[in-house]
Structure formats: structure tokens, C-alpha cells
Amino acid sequence: MFGADKGTLDSADTRLSGKKLTIGIVQARFNEPVTNALAAACKAELLALGVQEKHIDLVQVPGALEVPVVLMAMAEKLKYDALIALGCIIRGETYHFELVANESGAAVTRVGLDYQLPIANAILTVENMDQAIARQTEKGRDAARVAVEMANLLEEI
């Protein structure tokens, strides 16, 4: 399915096994109906991938700008195989949208690079609530899959 090398498919399947992983999730509460749906979909997918519920830690923060500092605090604990950032930033009438989107995204990336720890960034940046609602479940699931796959990939390297 992934080309002539069947081993690629097998290694992808192995990389989606969360049985031995501990995952941390940081959820921004701003736009809480959306971020709650992101978190629910993310957690359900982690469980489906084999991550034990006792190995999933969820921390809530006020908004997207607060997510990176908690990701950093969690990374410093050295107990997580991967982290997940969840949030929802909806464009308004001012420049604030760009500031929050750019700064939170850059800071999430910086934490991952500084700690060599995979961080799945599912902080939605959308034009309106309809777009957020349309993406909340799939992006929550995607974040779980990215976190598990990247944790396993880095373990292999």
C-alpha cells in the first residue's frame, strides 16, 4: 500500500502502538466547547491506539498562549514519550489572532526542539466557529496518532 516495500506498512503499524507510552495533553479552555471536543477525540484515539488511561495526563490552561509553558513544565518531568497541544484560536477583528496563532505555534515548536520531545500541535487556527467545529474531532484524532507515531519513531532512531 505504501509502495513496493511492504516493510514500510508494517513499521507504520508498529509506530501506531501506544501500549508502552505515556502521553501528556495540554488543553486551552478558551473556546471550550471546541477544545473539549478536541480533547475527547484525542483521548479516545489514544485509548484506541493502546495507550493506557493511567498513562494519559490532561492539564487545562486558560488559552493558547499558556499552552507552551505547561508543555515545557511537562517536558522537564522526563516522564512523557510525547505531548499534545490542544486549543482553538478564531480570527476576530483585530491583529490579536495573528499574535496568538504565531506566538503559540512557535513556542510549541520550540519546546519540542529544546527537549527533543515530539509534540503534536492541534491548536486550531480558523476563521470562524463553523470551521472549528468542522475540524475538532478529526484534528483531535490526528494529534493522538501523530504523538504516538512520533514517540515510537524517535525511540527507533
N, C-alpha and C positions, 0 to 999 in steps of 0.2 A: 504494500500500500504506500510506503514511503520510498519506493524505488526498488532497484534490484537487490539491495542489501536488506534482507529480512531482519538482520540483527538490529537495525535501526528501530523497527517496530517493537521488538522485544525490549530493548533498552528504554524506549519511551514508556512502555507499560510498567517496567520496574521503577522508573523515575516517578510514577504517579502513585506509588505505595507510601502511605503516610504512617504505617504501623509503628515505626520506630521514632517518629518525630514529635517534637514539642514546638508548638506554634503560638506566637503572641499576636493579638489583634488590637489595634488602636482605632477606636471609632469616634469620630467627631459627632457631637449631638446636634449641631446646627443643621437645620433641615432634617430633623429627627425621623419623620416618617420614612424618608428615603434611606437614611443611614441605618435605621433599624432593619429595613428590608435587605439592605446590603449585608449587614451582619448576619441575619438569619440565613440567607442563601449561602454565605461564605461558610458559616459554621456547619450547615447541613452538608455541604460539599466536602469539607474536611473530614467529617464523620464518614461519609460515603467512601472516601479515599483511604480510610483505615486509621486516621488519627484518633486516638482515644480521647474521650471528652475531658478526662482529667489532665490531658496534656494540651489543652486549648485554654489560653488565658485571654480574656477580653477586658480591656480598660477603656473607659469612655472619657473624653475630654470635651471642653466647650466647642471648639471649632477646628477648622483645618490648620490654622497656624499653630495650634497647640499640639498637633499630632507628632511632629518630628522630635520634640523634646522628650516625649514619653517613649517614642521608638528608641531614642538614644539611651534612656534610662534602662529600658528592657534589654537592649543590646549589651549594655555594660554588665548585666547579670550573668552573661555567658551560659544561659540555660536554654536558649531558643535556637532551633535549627533554621527558622525563618520567621519573619514578621510580616504583618499585613496592615496597610494603612487604608482606612475607610473614611470617606467624607463626601460631601456634596456642596459644590460651590456653583451658585446660579448667578448668571450675569444680571447685574442691576443697571441703574442709570449712571453710575459713577465709575471711576477708574479703580475702585476698590476690588472689583472682580479680578482684574489683571494682577494686582498686587498679591492678593491671597492665593490665586492659582499659581503664579510664578514662584513666589517665595515658598509655599508649602511643597510644591513639586521639587524644587531644587534642594530643599532641606531634607526631604525624604531620600532622595538620591544620595546626598552627601553622607547621611547616616549609614546607608548600605555600603558605600565605598569605604568609609572610615573604619567600619567594623568588619568588612568583608563578610557581610551577612545579607542573604537575599531578602529583599523587601518588595512585596507585591503592592504596587501603588494603585488602589482603586478609589482614589479621591476623584469623584466625577467633576468635570468642569463642563457645564451645559448652559444653554441659552435660556431655558425655562423649565418649569416643573414637569411639563409633559415629557420632555427629553429625559429628565432624571428618572421619572417613573418607568419609562420605556427601557432604561438601562440597568435599573437597580438589581434585579435578580441575576441577570447574566453576568454582570460585572462582579457581583459578589462571588459567584461560582468561579469565574475566571481567576479571581485573586487567589482563591484556595488552590486551584490547580497550579498556578504559577509558583506559589510559595512551596508547595510540595515538590514539584518538579525541580525547581532551582536548588532546594535544600539537598535533594538526592544527587543532583548533578555536581554540586560543589563537594559533596562527600566523595564522589568518584574520582575527582581530579587530584 
